Structures are given as structure tokens and as C-alpha cells.
Amino acid sequence: MSAEARRRAYLKALDIDIYTLRGQDGTIEEPCGESVPDVAPPDWESLRKAVAACTRCSLHENRTQTVFGVGNREADWMIIGEAPGQEEDRQGEPFVGRAGKLLDEMLRAAGLSREKVFIANILKCRPPNNRDPSVDEASSCRSYLNRQIELVSPKIILAVGRIAAQHLLDTDAPVGRMRGRKHFLESGQLPVIVTYHPAYLLRSPTQKRKAWQDLVLARQVMEGTA
């Protein structure tokens, strides 16, 4: 397979439009038509580079850097949050600051650590003033997240906060109605447990008990007892 065919296959796997160049005579140079059905989607390094160079939506115009995700790339648990905040945008890592410390404590309570899970966000760039992601922004980033899920191949996803849960599960239900039970991604095989965002728990500490119940449920799902 030629390098150009491989490049096109990578771009197609990431849902990036492929443009052709005009020849010197003004005609469109069409692809050679080589079949590439067996080409694997990009690996981690290719995906990271694609995210870092992404200009699919206007959020790239004001970002300091993209926030790709961190952790164990072969983790059983995948933690998915909303979008980078100011400090995440500065450091290039999800869930830092006070909310990140609380998430670390939640993971430790469940017998986990940041190094044992993979943490990512619905968006890879920070929305201005930390506003909620728009539908178009989330849609532009979704193939990146989907590929991360495929590469990690987790046994469970913990959706942290309303925005993450709603976009992952394609619903407008509030967290209070989503938590406490098992959901699945569209494939119907990967379980998703919804819990409160650590930033919300910092504002509403009385809800921490419910967040603990969500972690217990997630562990039960992992153990096959729920």
C-alpha cells in the first residue's frame, strides 16, 4: 500500500475531509482508486498528533494546547469528563486543580489511582469561560474519543458529570436520573456508570455519599455482581 493511500485511510478513520489538488491543467487529480479496506485506524501516536493539530471547530483559535488524555492505555476503567478548564488548558492534562484532587481521592476510595485508569474528556479544547460544550463542538471531537475508547478497550466507563453523560449516552436526562443504574454505549456491550462531577461535589459536599454509591456500583459491574 502506498504512503498516500495509508494517509487517506488514516484521515478517513478520523472523519477528516480529504481534499484533492488541481493539476496544472486545471483538472481535479482524483485518487488512484486503490482499495484500503484493511488499513487499521491510527494508533496512539497518530491519534495524538491529529488531536494536537485539529482545527475542526473554532475552539482551536483560543486554546493554549489540546488536552488529549492521560493514564493507563490498557486500563479496565476509563473516566470521561466534560471539557478542559483553564488549568487543564494550561497544563495539557485533564482533571487537575481541586476537582482533580477530589477525583484522585474518589479513585483511591475505589481501590484505583490515576495511573491505573485512562482519563479523557468529551472535548479536547477548552470552551471560552468554561461554558458548556456545544453540540457541534462535541460532535467534532467525538471520533477522537471513540478511537480512544477503541484503543483502551476498557471494561467500564465512568461518565463524570452531566455533560459527559448526556453526550456519551445521547440523552438530556439530568445526572440524578441517570446515576444508580447501568447504561451502555450504542454497541450495547460497554457498561457506563454515571456519577457527579468533582467540581459539583466541591460545591455540594452532601452529595459525596451518592458519588461513593456510584463507585460501589461500578465495582459491582466490574465484578459481575450488578
Secondary structure per residue as TSV (DSSP state, phi and psi in degrees):
chain	resnum	aa	ss	phi	psi
A	1	M	-	360.0	135.4
A	2	S	-	-72.0	161.6
A	3	A	H	-63.4	-36.5
A	4	E	H	-67.5	-40.2
A	5	A	H	-64.4	-39.0
A	6	R	H	-65.5	-41.6
A	7	R	H	-60.5	-44.4
A	8	R	H	-63.7	-38.7
A	9	A	H	-64.8	-40.0
A	10	Y	H	-62.7	-47.2
A	11	L	H	-63.2	-39.6
A	12	K	H	-64.3	-39.6
A	13	A	H	-63.7	-28.4
A	14	L	T	-95.1	8.5
A	15	D	T	61.2	32.1
A	16	I	-	-95.6	129.0
A	17	D	-	-60.6	140.4
A	18	I	-	-107.1	122.6
A	19	Y	-	-107.2	146.5
A	20	T	-	-105.7	154.4
A	21	L	-	-95.7	151.0
A	22	R	B	-81.7	137.0
A	23	G	-	-75.6	174.5
A	24	Q	T	-64.1	-25.0
A	25	D	T	-88.5	4.7
A	26	G	S	90.2	-3.8
A	27	T	-	-84.5	159.3
A	28	I	B	-84.3	129.3
A	29	E	-	-82.8	106.0
A	30	E	-	-79.7	154.6
A	31	P	-	-58.5	155.3
A	32	C	-	-69.9	-13.6
A	33	G	-	86.3	9.2
A	34	E	-	-65.0	132.7
A	35	S	-	-76.7	134.5
A	36	V	-	-131.6	43.1
A	37	P	T	-69.9	-21.0
A	38	D	T	-98.0	6.2
A	39	V	-	-75.2	129.4
A	40	A	-	-74.0	146.7
A	41	P	-	-60.1	167.8
A	42	P	-	-58.1	148.8
A	43	D	-	-82.4	-173.6
A	44	W	H	-57.7	-46.8
A	45	E	H	-66.7	-41.2
A	46	S	H	-63.7	-40.2
A	47	L	H	-67.1	-42.6
A	48	R	H	-60.8	-43.3
A	49	K	H	-64.5	-38.9
A	50	A	H	-64.7	-41.2
A	51	V	H	-65.7	-44.8
A	52	A	H	-61.6	-30.5
A	53	A	T	-98.4	4.9
A	54	C	-	-65.9	136.4
A	55	T	-	-133.0	31.0
A	56	R	S	-65.8	-31.3
A	57	C	S	-132.1	174.8
A	58	S	G	-72.4	-10.0
A	59	L	G	-63.1	-23.2
A	60	H	G	-65.3	-20.8
A	61	E	G	-68.4	-26.7
A	62	N	T	-120.7	5.6
A	63	R	-	-76.2	150.9
A	64	T	S	-79.1	-43.1
A	65	Q	S	-165.0	162.5
A	66	T	-	-77.5	157.9
A	67	V	-	-116.8	97.0
A	68	F	-	-75.3	-44.9
A	69	G	-	135.8	157.3
A	70	V	E	-141.6	162.4
A	71	G	E	121.0	-161.6
A	72	N	-	-80.7	118.0
A	73	R	T	-76.3	-1.4
A	74	E	T	-122.9	30.6
A	75	A	-	-72.0	151.2
A	76	D	S	-79.0	-30.2
A	77	W	E	-106.8	133.5
A	78	M	E	-120.3	126.0
A	79	I	E	-103.3	123.9
A	80	I	E	-122.4	121.7
A	81	G	E	-107.1	-163.8
A	82	E	S	-84.7	-73.5
A	83	A	-	-161.1	159.3
A	84	P	-	-64.4	143.9
A	85	G	-	-98.0	-168.2
A	86	Q	H	-61.2	-45.2
A	87	E	H	-71.8	-35.6
A	88	E	H	-64.4	-40.8
A	89	D	H	-62.1	-36.6
A	90	R	H	-73.6	-42.2
A	91	Q	H	-91.0	-20.2
A	92	G	T	78.0	21.4
A	93	E	-	-135.3	138.0
A	94	P	S	-74.4	151.8
A	95	F	S	54.3	67.2
A	96	V	-	-115.6	177.7
A	97	G	H	78.1	-161.5
A	98	R	H	-62.7	-42.6
A	99	A	H	-63.9	-38.0
A	100	G	H	-66.1	-38.7
A	101	K	H	-64.8	-39.2
A	102	L	H	-66.7	-39.6
A	103	L	H	-60.6	-40.8
A	104	D	H	-59.7	-41.3
A	105	E	H	-65.3	-39.2
A	106	M	H	-63.1	-42.8
A	107	L	H	-64.5	-43.1
A	108	R	H	-61.6	-37.8
A	109	A	H	-63.0	-27.5
A	110	A	T	-93.7	9.4
A	111	G	T	79.7	22.5
A	112	L	-	-120.9	-178.8
A	113	S	-	-153.4	166.6
A	114	R	T	-59.2	-31.1
A	115	E	T	-76.3	-18.2
A	116	K	T	-96.1	-11.0
A	117	V	S	-117.2	170.1
A	118	F	E	-113.9	129.7
A	119	I	E	-114.7	128.3
A	120	A	E	-142.6	175.6
A	121	N	E	-126.3	160.6
A	122	I	S	-60.1	-44.4
A	123	L	-	-107.0	149.9
A	124	K	S	-100.2	-6.7
A	125	C	S	-125.6	152.0
A	126	R	-	-78.5	127.5
A	127	P	-	-72.1	146.8
A	128	P	G	-55.5	135.7
A	129	N	G	57.3	23.5
A	130	N	G	59.1	30.3
A	131	R	-	-69.6	167.3
A	132	D	-	-64.5	143.9
A	133	P	-	-63.6	144.1
A	134	S	-	-80.6	164.0
A	135	V	H	-60.4	-42.1
A	136	D	H	-65.9	-39.4
A	137	E	H	-64.4	-44.9
A	138	A	H	-64.1	-38.7
A	139	S	H	-65.5	-38.5
A	140	S	H	-64.2	-31.5
A	141	C	H	-91.6	-12.2
A	142	R	H	-61.5	-38.3
A	143	S	H	-66.5	-30.5
A	144	Y	H	-64.6	-47.1
A	145	L	H	-63.8	-42.8
A	146	N	H	-58.3	-41.4
A	147	R	H	-68.9	-36.4
A	148	Q	H	-61.2	-43.0
A	149	I	H	-60.9	-42.3
A	150	E	H	-63.3	-42.5
A	151	L	H	-69.8	-43.0
A	152	V	H	-69.2	-41.3
A	153	S	-	54.0	57.6
A	154	P	-	-71.7	165.7
A	155	K	S	-92.5	-16.8
A	156	I	E	-156.5	148.9
A	157	I	E	-116.0	132.9
A	158	L	E	-105.2	109.1
A	159	A	E	-86.3	116.4
A	160	V	E	-102.4	104.3
A	161	G	S	99.1	162.5
A	162	R	H	-61.5	-48.1
A	163	I	H	-61.4	-47.4
A	164	A	H	-60.3	-47.0
A	165	A	H	-64.2	-44.0
A	166	Q	H	-64.7	-41.4
A	167	H	H	-72.7	-38.5
A	168	L	H	-65.4	-41.2
A	169	L	H	-101.1	2.2
A	170	D	T	54.2	59.2
A	171	T	-	-145.6	163.8
A	172	D	-	-113.5	15.1
A	173	A	-	-68.5	146.5
A	174	P	-	-73.8	161.5
A	175	V	H	-57.5	-40.2
A	176	G	H	-56.9	-29.1
A	177	R	H	-89.6	-21.5
A	178	M	H	-89.2	-32.0
A	179	R	T	-74.5	163.2
A	180	G	T	87.6	2.2
A	181	R	S	-149.5	167.7
A	182	K	-	-91.3	132.1
A	183	H	E	-116.2	173.4
A	184	F	E	-139.1	149.4
A	185	L	-	-68.0	175.5
A	186	E	T	-56.6	-29.8
A	187	S	T	-65.8	-20.9
A	188	G	S	78.8	7.6
A	189	Q	-	-117.2	-28.0
A	190	L	S	-95.6	113.3
A	191	P	E	-72.2	145.8
A	192	V	E	-127.4	127.8
A	193	I	E	-111.5	133.7
A	194	V	E	-102.4	136.4
A	195	T	E	-142.2	175.4
A	196	Y	-	-76.6	152.1
A	197	H	-	-74.4	140.1
A	198	P	H	-55.2	-33.9
A	199	A	H	-63.1	-37.8
A	200	Y	H	-67.3	-39.9
A	201	L	H	-66.0	-30.8
A	202	L	H	-66.1	-33.0
A	203	R	H	-84.3	-26.7
A	204	S	-	-130.8	71.0
A	205	P	G	-60.8	-20.1
A	206	T	G	-67.8	-14.0
A	207	Q	G	-88.9	-1.3
A	208	K	H	-63.0	-32.4
A	209	R	H	-61.8	-40.0
A	210	K	H	-66.1	-38.4
A	211	A	H	-62.9	-38.1
A	212	W	H	-63.8	-40.6
A	213	Q	H	-61.0	-36.2
A	214	D	H	-65.6	-40.1
A	215	L	H	-66.3	-39.0
A	216	V	H	-61.7	-43.4
A	217	L	H	-61.4	-42.6
A	218	A	H	-60.7	-41.6
A	219	R	H	-65.5	-37.8
A	220	Q	H	-64.7	-39.3
A	221	V	H	-62.7	-42.4
A	222	M	H	-62.3	-36.3
A	223	E	H	-85.3	-4.8
A	224	G	T	78.1	20.2
A	225	T	-	-106.7	7.1
A	226	A	-	-140.5	360.0
